[in-house]
């Protein structure tokens, strides 16, 4: 049976395709059911009436963030229909209705400051515009060198993006060099994790700008956003509205904001400068000095170009200035060449591009505010995976900027939930804080952890902080790649336990309820149920204990099928555990969604926040909190965390010495562990994750396990007084 939302989404997709019969360029990409794209021709008035009905019907959607996203999209479609019908809408109001941002002219004094700064950065004879043109000509990449330079840039950006964010393994970008286009670069997303990126080589290809161009269009910009959302929203959640990309909507503002800030998400400016000098300039056979001088001026030059384009759009469409006047303004104010100024004017005058120009400047400004609040990788990862609107981002900023929160905390999205009924985020806004578990600022152990990462030969992620009776001791925090998603292996089971106990707390399940073990549940991997007789019934409480205590995969699959994959993911989303996603049952790859190599992902931060919330008593009612804590204390695989500690399992069971309450997990190349260590009066949360370790052995002395043990010792020395 189809999901109740399917009819609404089909109506949304069909409406867009019907509007496209009047304005073909409003659909940027579509890879959903082709039957939904086959629509009859309707008048603009009929389509407007359909849009009004659809807006009312969106109230049927249960997920608030989804409802708000689609509401913004449909309202923008309604505005487009009004414009097509000849409705007189003031230009600034058009921008607000379409993109959920307010256009503002940039003061001419600020433009003068930009130009003065550029004149100092690029000294020499002639005007500043002439000096920039001469310097830029020196670093132009020849046609013969373009392809190898582009390939080198794409390869490195993809590597960095994959390391920091979770890309589908089979994603792919096809690069084409084109001419006679009104834009400099363009991404067309084709579905199944593939994109076609086109670069307009009619324009000068200045070396310093090429990493930004390809980051914008591919990694971690447009292509990355759509590929990740195809997996997370379309594949995992079945939200087919995201198979449709519309041009003139609030989603465009978010998408262009992501693309405009993409390069900074994976590459620091000093790293980019070194890359230009050491690799790209020699590869392109352009003078290193010219490329570096243009790089040093790029930030100011980019600000000037965006500001002038904003003002030029207002001149054209609000003040109704003539083409010649606008062309002269762009060339003079932005220190552009005649060709570049003509290209800007052509872009602004392309159908519906005049208002679209504001998505670049407004989207960038909005996301720079968000990313500047701390933990930019976490925020960027949320932008890649959530259907948030500009209004939703503004709400995130307002919440994160609450002066009552600790410095550096990104807002209530990471707070643990109250023990009351389950709560979901509304209107794109993170849930309100309900516990003392607010994210503390990270304490720097980076040099030591970096050395251990080298020893690992893969990637290491760590989050840890001390606990007191009132929650986290903020000044003790340790974080190293804490926000990055890692293969969860069996650590995903802590979130399955949380989803189960929330159902119990809500009266939707009972711990004594029994499930029958089926032969299909008896999968490979850890546990004992795989060796027992199928057909017997086991209580939910016993299955939960087996899942955590001995990491039983069969028990886990029985619970997943009882709860549903989506329920587990919804619980993670509601708590703000943004890197945590379950793709399906364990050890059954044939049941996994296409493109999901890892059964589940999570981050060190998500795991640490979970255990901090559980030990702080903010996730569940008291009785269920004690139950969960007791199950974790009986987990038998404690050798990774306890190897180098003064820890003995038998003594711990008798209340002597340190106690470890944890959940471990491993698959080939991955060793993870997370939990709480209690030693005397000291208590601390830790989560240690690894991936891509070249040691593939299933062995206690696996290199990944040894590194986890060394990090555990390091944290014990940090948190437990001697």
N, C-alpha and C positions, 0 to 999 in steps of 0.2 A: 504494500500500500504506500502511496506517495506521502511524503511529509505534508502536514497542513499548510506549510509555507510555500509549497511548490507552485500552487496556482497563482499566488501573489507574485512570485518571482517571474513566472512565465509571462504574466500580464505586463510586468515591468520591462522585460526583454522585448516583448512584442511591441509595446508602445514605443520603445526606442527605435526599433527597426521601421516602424510606421512613420515616425518623425523623419527618419533618415531618407525616406522617399521624397521629402520636401527639402531636406538639408543633408546631403550625403556625408558631409565631412564631420558630423557630430559623433559618429562612431569611430573610435580610434582602433579598436580591436574587438573581436568576438570569437570565442572558441567553445561556446556551449552547444546545446542541442540544436542541430540545424533546422529542425522542424519549427523551432521558435522564431527563426529568422524569416520564415515564409509567411508574410502577412499581406492582407488586402489593402488596397489604397483607400485612405479615408481623408476627409477634409480636415483642415487645421482645427475648425471649430469642434468637430467630433473628437479629435484627439485631445483637445483641451478638456473636454468633458470627461473623457476617460482618465486623464491625469488627475482630475479633481476627485473622481471616485476612488482611484487607487490610493491617493493620499489618505482618504478616510479609512480605507481597508487596512492600511499598514498597522493600525492599532491592534490587529489580530496577531501580530508577531509577538512572541513571548520575550525574546532577547532585546533588551532596551538599546544596547549599542547598535545592534543590527537595525532596529526600527529607526533610530535617529539617523544612521548613515543613509538608509534608503529614503527617508523623508527629505533629506537634503538633496539627494539626487533627483527625486521626482519634482521637488519645487523648482530646481534649476531647469528641468525639462519643461515645466509649465511656463517659466519665464521665456525660454527659447521659443515656445509656441506663440506666446504673446508678441515677441519681436517679429516672428515670421508673419504674423497676422497684421503687422503694421502698427502695433501699439507703441505710442510715444513714451519711452522710458528714459529719463535722464541718464547720461552715461555712467556717472558714479553709482547711481542706484542699480543700473544693470550689472556692474561689477559686484556689488554687494549681494544681489540676488543670485547670481550665477556661482560665485566663488566663495561667499561667506567671508569676505575681507573688505575693508574700507580703503579705497584708493586715496592716497594723499600725494600732492605735489611735493617735490624735493626743493627746498629753498635754493635760490641761485647762489647764495653765499656759501652753501655747502659744496656746490659744484666748483666754485672758485677755490675752495680749500683743497679739494681733490687735485685740481690742476696745478696748484702751487706745489703740492707735495710731489707730484710727478715731475715737475720741472727740476726739483732738487735731486730726485733720484736718477734722472737721466740728463746729466749736464752735457754741454757741448754747444756748437754753433747752430744758429737758426732757432725757429720757434720750437716750443715743446712738442707740438704735433709733428713737425719735421724730424725732430730728433727721435721720437718714438717710431716713426715710419722707417727711418734708416736702421735703427736698432732691430726692429721687428723683421725687416727684410733679411738681416743677417742670419736669423734663426729659423727662417722658413725651410721646411723639409721638402726636398725635391720629390717629384712624382716617383722616381725609382726607389727612393728610400722609405716612402710612406708605408707600404705594406709591412716590411719587417719591423718598423718602429711601432706601428699599431699592434702587431702581434705580440711584441715584447711587453708593451704596456698592458694589453688585455690579460696576458698570462700572469703578470705580477699582481695586478689588481684582483684577478680571480683568486689567486693564492691567498692574498691577504683577506679577502672577503670570506672565503671558505673557512679560514682560521678563526675569524672573529664571529661570524654569523653562520647560521645553519642553512647551507645551500643544498638543494636536491642534487644527488650525485650525477644524474643524467642531464642536468641543465646544459644548455649550449647557446652560444651566440654566433650568428653568421654576420660577418662584417662585409659591407658593400661600399664602394666608393662611387658617388653619383655626382651629377651636375644639374644645373638649372633648377634649383629648389629655393624656396623662400626662407629656409632655415639652415643652420650650420650642421646640426646632427639630428637624427630621428630614430626612435626605437619603435618597432612594431612587434608587439608580443603576439605569438602565434599559438600559444597553448602547448601542453606537454613539455613545459619548462624550456621552451626555445624562443629566441627572439631574433629578429633581423634588425641590425643596427646599420644605418646609412650615414655616411659622412659626406658633406657637400664640398668637393675639392675645387669648386670654382673659387672658394674663399682661400686666402693664404693660410697654410697650416703651420702656425708658429709652434715650435717645439714645446715651449713652457706651458702652453694651453692644452696640449693633447691629453695628458693624464686627467685633467679636469673634465674634458669633453667625454672621454670614454668612461670615467667614473660616473658621470651624469647619466649616460645612456645605458650603461651595462652594469659594472661592478663598483660599488654596491647600490647603484641608482635604479633606473626604471626596470631593467631586466631582473635584477635581484628582487626588487619589491614584488613584481608580478609572479615570479617563479615561487617565491616563498609563500605568497598569499594563495597561489593555486594549490600548493600542498596543504597549507594550514586551514584555509577557509573553504576552498572548493573540495579538496580531497578528503580532509578529515571531518569537516563539519557539514559538507553538502550544501554550502551557500553559493548557489549557482549564479547569483547576481554578480559575483566577482569574475565571471567569465566574460563580462561586458565592460568595456572601458569607454566611457563617454568623455568628450572633450570639455564641454562648457559646464562643469559641475564642481562642487566643493572638493570632490576627490582629486581634481586636477591640482588644486592648491597644495594639498598634502603631498601628492606625487612629485610635483616640481620642487617643493621644499626638500623632500628626501633627496632628489637628484642634485639639487644645488649644494647640499651639505655633504654629499656622498664622499667626496675625496677626503675631506677632513675626518670622516668616520674610520678610515683605514690607513691614513698616511699623515704623519705630522709634517709640518712645513720644512723642518730641518732634514727629515728623511727624504722628502721630495727634492730638496735642493741637492742633496748628495746623489740621489738617483739620476737627476739630470746631468750632473757633472761626470759621474763615474761610468755611466752606462748609456744613457739615452743620447746625449750630445755626440759621443764618439760613434754610436750606431747610425745616427742621422747625418753624420759628417757636417755638423754645424759648429761654429765657434762656441766653446764652453762659456766664455765670458759673456757673450751676447745672450745666451739662454739664461744664465744666472741673473744678469741684470734685469731682464724682462720678468723673470720669476720674482725678484725682489720688489718689482713694481706692480705685480699682478693683482694683489689684494686691493690696492688703491684704484688701479685701472678698472677692475671689475666693479667696484662700488660706483665709480663714475659712470660706466656704461649702463648699469642697471638704473641709476638715477635719471640719466638723460633719456633712456627709453621710456621710463614712467612719465616724465614730463612731456615727451613727444606724443605719447598716446593721448594724454589730456589735451594737448594742443589740437590734435587731429579731430578727436571725437567729442570734445566738450566745447572747445573754442572755435572749432571748424576752420582751423588755419589751412592754408593751401599747401600743396605738396612741396613746392619750392621753398616756402618758408620753413617747413618742418625739416626738410633735407639740409638746409643751411644751418639750422639750429643744432641738429644732431652732429654734423661734421665739425662745427666750431666748438660746441660745448663738450663733446666727448673726445676731442683730439683725434677723430677718426679720419681715415682716408675717404675719398669720394666713394670708392667701391663699398666700403664698410657702411657708410651712411646710407647709400642706396639700398643695400641689403636690409638694414634696419627698417627703412620705410616700406620696402616690399613686404617684409614680415608683418608689420603693423596693419597693412592694408589687405592682407589675405583674409578670406572669409572667417569671421569670428575671432581673428587673432588680436584685434585691437584691445579687447577687454582681457583676452587670455594673457597678454603680456604682464599683467599684474600678478599672475600666479608665481612667476619667478621671484620677483622682489618681495612680495608679501609672504609667499611660502618660505623663502629663505629667512626672512626676518623673524617669522613666527617660530621656525624650528631652531634658529640660533638662540632665541630666548629659552626654549625648552632644553636644548642640549647644554646650555650654559649653567643649568641648575645643579650639575653634578651627575656622575655616572652616565656620560653620554652614550656609551655602548648599550646600556640597558634601555635608555629611551629610544635609541635608533632601532633596537631589536623589536620594541613594542610597535613602532611605526611600521616596520616591515610585516608584522603579523596581525595587526588589529585594524578593523574598519573604522578608524577614527576620523572625525570631521575637524575642520579648523576650530569650531566652537568647542569640541571635545579637547583639543590640544590647549586651548586657552584655559579650560577648566583644570587640566593637569597642571598648567603653570601656576594658576591661582592656588591650587592645593599645595603644590610643592613649595610655593613661596610663603606659606603660612609661617609667620615669625615665631610661633610657639613650637615649631619642629626643630630638631637638632640641625646644626649646620651640615650641609651636604646631603641631607635626606631628600630623596626625590619625591616625597609626598606619600599620601596614604595608600597608594597602590600596593606597597609592599607590607602594609601592616597586617598582622594576624587578625582573624575574624573573631567576633564575640561568640560566646557559647550559645547564643540564641539561634533562631531559625536561620537557614542559609540565606545569603544575601548576594545579589549580583550587582555589577557596576551599572550605573544609569547614565544615559545621555553621553556616553563616551567618557564619563568621569570616573576616576578610580574610587573604590569603596572608601568610606570614611574610616579613619583610624579608630580602633576599638580596643587596643591593648597597649601595653608599654613596649611592644616590640617594634620600635622605630629604627630604621637602618642607621647605624652609626658611621662616622667617618672612618676610612680605612687607615690603619696604622702600617707603616712601611716596613715590610719584611721582603720587599721585592728583590733586593740583591741576592739573598740566600735562596729564595724560592726560584729565582732565575737560574741559579747554579744547579739546583735540583732538577729543574726542567731540562737543562742540558744533559744531566746524567740520565734522565728518563729517555731522552731521544724522541720525545713526542711533545704533547701539550699538557700543561698542568693548570688546574683551577683550584683555588682555595678560598674559603670564607670561614671566619671564626670570630667569636667574641665571648667574653666572660659574661656569666649570668649572676645576678644578685636577686634578692627577694623581690625587687621592684622591676625586674626585667634585665635588659642588656646594659652592661657597663660600657657606655659609648666609646670612651677613650681607649678601650682595649682592642678595637676592631682590627682584624687582619683581612685583607682582600687582595687576591691575585687572579686575574681573569675570572673574577667571581660571577660576572654576568653572562659569560659566554656559554652557549648551549653545548653540552657534551652528551654522547650516548649514555643513557641512564643505567643500562643493564638492570640489575635487580633493585637498584635504589628507587626505581619507579614504584615499587611496592609500598613505600611509605604513603604515597599519595592515593593509592588504591585503598589502603587502610583508612585514610582520612575520609574518602568518599563513602566507604561502608559505614563508618561510625557516625557520619552526618545523617545518613539514612536512618540509622538506629535512633539517633537523637530526635529526628523528625517523626518517629513512629511509622516509618515506611519500610522498616525491616526489623527483625528480631534476632538477637544473638542466638536464640535456640532454634531458629528456623533452619531446616535441613535442606541440603542440596545433594542430589544423587551423582556420584562419580561415574562419568561415562568413559568409554574406551577412548573416545576422541580427546578427552581431557588429559590423558596420560602421555604427556609429551616428554621429550628428552630434557636433560638438564638436571638441576638439583631437586631434591625432595624424595619422599618415600611413597607418595600415592601412586606414582607411576608403576610401582612394583606390587601394589595390592590388588585385590579383586574388585573389578568394576561392578557397579550396580548397588554398592553400599551407600548409605546416606551419612553425611557429616554436617554437624552444626556450623553455622556461620562463624561462631566464636572459635571453633577448632580450626576451621579453614584459615581464618585470619592469623591464628597463632602459628600454624604450619607455614604460612606464606612468609612471615617475618622471622620466626625462630630458626627454621632450616631452609628458608628461601624456596619453598616447594612451588614449582612451576605449575603443577596440576591444580593445586589449591588456588593459586593465583588466577588461572584461567577460569575456574569455576566462579570465582568472585567477579572477574571482569564480565563474564556473560550474565551474571545476576544483576550487575549494576549498569552495564553498557559503557562502551568506550567514551561516548560523548559525556556521560555523567562525570567520569573521572576528569576529563579535560575542563568541563564547566566548573568543577570545584577548584581546579588549579587557577583558572582565569579569575574566578570570584575572589580568590585570595591575593591576586596580583603575582602569582608564580608564573611569570610570563615565558620562561624558557621551558616549562614543563608541558610535554605533550605525549600522549599515549596513542600509538597508531593501531593497535589491535592486540589480540591474544599473543601469548608468548610461544616461541618455537613453532609457529604455524605460518611460515612465510607465504603460503598460498592464500591465506586469508587477509594478508596485509594490503593496504591501499597501494596502488601503483606509485613507485617513486620513493616509498618508505623503506630504506635499507635498514635503518635502526628501528626497533620496535618502539622505542621511547627516547625522549631527550629530557634533560633537566639541566640545571646549573648549580654550582656550589652555593650561590646566594639563595636559590629557592629551597634547597635542602636545609641550609642553616636556618633560614627563616621559619621553615616548618618545625624544626626541633626546638627553636627558641619559643615559638608560639605554643607548642605542646607543653613544654616545661614551664612556661609562664601561665598556663591555664586558660589561655584565651581562645583556643580552637574548639573545645568541646566541653560539655558539662563535666563536673568534677568526677563523677563515677566513671565515665568513659575515658577521661584523661588518665585516671589511675590505671585503668585497664590497658590502654595503649602504652603507657610508660612501662608497665610490668612486662608486656610482650617484648618490647625492645631490650629490656634488661636480660631477657632470657635468650637473646639472639646468640647463636653458638659460634659464628664466624668472627671472632674478635682478634685474630692474630695480626691483621694488618694494623689496626689502631694500637694494639697492646704489645706488639713485639718488643719495642725498646722502652716500654714503661715498666714501673715496678708493679706489674699487674699479674694476678694469677686468677683464672676463672673460678676455681674451687673456693679460694679465699674470698673472692668478691661475692659469691653466692651465700657465704656465711657472714657477710657484712664486714669483712676485713679488707683493708687496702682500697685502691681505686676501683670504681665501678664503671663499666662501659655499657651504655645502652645505645645500640647502633643498628645500622643496616648497611651491609656491604653489597657489592655487585661486581660482576666481571663478565666480559666476553672477550674474544680475541682482540688484543691490543688495547684493552680498557680494564682499568682497575679503579674502583670507586669505594669510598666509605664515608659515612656521615652519622652523626649522633651527638650524644652528650657524654662527657667524662666528669665523674664526681670523685674528687679526691679530698677528703677531709671537709674543710669549709669552702673549698674552691669548686666551682662548677663552670664548665664552659661548653659551648656549642662548637662543633667543627664539621666541615664538609670538604672532602678532598676528592678531586676528580682527575682522571687522566684519559688521554686518547692518543691513538697513533703510535703507541709504544712498539718498537720493532721486536721486542721479546714476546713471542706468541705462545710460550710454554704455559701449560696448566700446572703450575708448580708454586710451592710456598715462597721460593726464592725468585719468582718472576720479577724482572726489573721494575715493573710498574708497582708491584706489591711492596718491594723494598723502598721505593720512593715514597709511597703512601705512608709507610711506617716511619720514615725519616721526618716527613712533614709532621706526623702525629707527635713524634718526640719533640720537635722544635716547638710546637704549640703547647705541649705539656710544660716545657721549660718556661714558656712565656707566661702561662696562666696559673701555675701552681707554685706557691711560695716555697722556697727551700728551707 
